[in-house]
Amino acid sequence: MAYAGKRLDQLTQELASYQTEEQKRLENSLKIQREEDAKLTELKLKQEADRMVSEFETTLKKKVSNSLL
């Protein structure tokens, strides 16, 4: 009976250790995912800003060209 109790304690500790390690891996994976999401969002925002600047410049050139006529 004493062996069963010790074995149960050992397995309980192993489970706690395993759960702790899994939690750390999950947190790390989520951190990496958030960083990748932030980079992607930043890239999309830059692309949209570049598109808007280009559109504005094109519109401005057309207006200047039309006013010169």
C-alpha positions as CSV (number, residue, x, y, z in Angstrom):
1,M,0.0,0.0,0.0
2,A,2.9,2.4,0.8
3,Y,4.3,1.7,-2.7
4,A,1.0,2.6,-4.3
5,G,0.9,5.9,-2.3
6,K,4.4,6.8,-3.4
7,R,3.7,5.8,-7.0
8,L,0.6,8.0,-6.9
9,D,2.6,10.9,-5.6
10,Q,5.2,10.4,-8.3
11,L,2.6,10.3,-11.0
12,T,0.9,13.4,-9.6
13,Q,4.2,15.3,-9.7
14,E,4.9,14.1,-13.2
15,L,1.5,15.2,-14.3
16,A,2.0,18.6,-12.7
17,S,5.4,19.0,-14.4
18,Y,3.9,18.0,-17.7
19,Q,1.1,20.4,-17.4
20,T,3.5,23.2,-16.5
21,E,5.7,22.5,-19.5
22,E,2.6,22.4,-21.8
23,Q,1.5,25.7,-20.4
24,K,4.9,27.2,-21.1
25,R,4.8,25.9,-24.7
26,L,1.3,27.2,-25.2
27,E,2.2,30.6,-23.9
28,N,5.3,30.7,-26.1
29,S,3.3,29.7,-29.2
30,L,0.7,32.3,-28.5
31,K,3.4,34.9,-28.1
32,I,4.9,34.0,-31.4
33,Q,1.5,34.0,-33.1
34,R,0.8,37.5,-31.6
35,E,4.1,38.8,-32.9
36,E,3.4,37.4,-36.4
37,D,-0.1,38.8,-36.4
38,A,1.3,42.2,-35.4
39,K,3.9,42.1,-38.2
40,L,1.2,41.1,-40.7
41,T,-1.1,43.9,-39.5
42,E,1.8,46.4,-39.8
43,L,2.6,45.3,-43.3
44,K,-1.1,45.6,-44.4
45,L,-1.3,49.0,-42.9
46,K,1.8,50.1,-44.7
47,Q,0.5,48.7,-48.0
48,E,-2.8,50.5,-47.5
49,A,-1.0,53.8,-46.7
50,D,1.2,53.4,-49.8
51,R,-1.9,52.8,-51.9
52,M,-3.6,55.8,-50.5
53,V,-0.6,58.0,-51.1
54,S,-0.3,56.8,-54.7
55,E,-4.0,57.3,-55.2
56,F,-3.8,60.9,-53.8
57,E,-0.8,61.7,-56.0
58,T,-2.5,60.4,-59.1
59,T,-5.6,62.5,-58.3
60,L,-3.5,65.5,-57.6
61,K,-1.7,65.2,-60.9
62,K,-5.0,64.9,-62.7
63,K,-6.3,68.0,-61.1
64,V,-3.1,70.0,-61.8
65,S,-3.2,68.8,-65.4
66,N,-6.8,69.7,-65.8
67,S,-6.3,73.1,-64.3
68,L,-3.5,73.9,-66.7
69,L,-5.8,73.2,-69.7
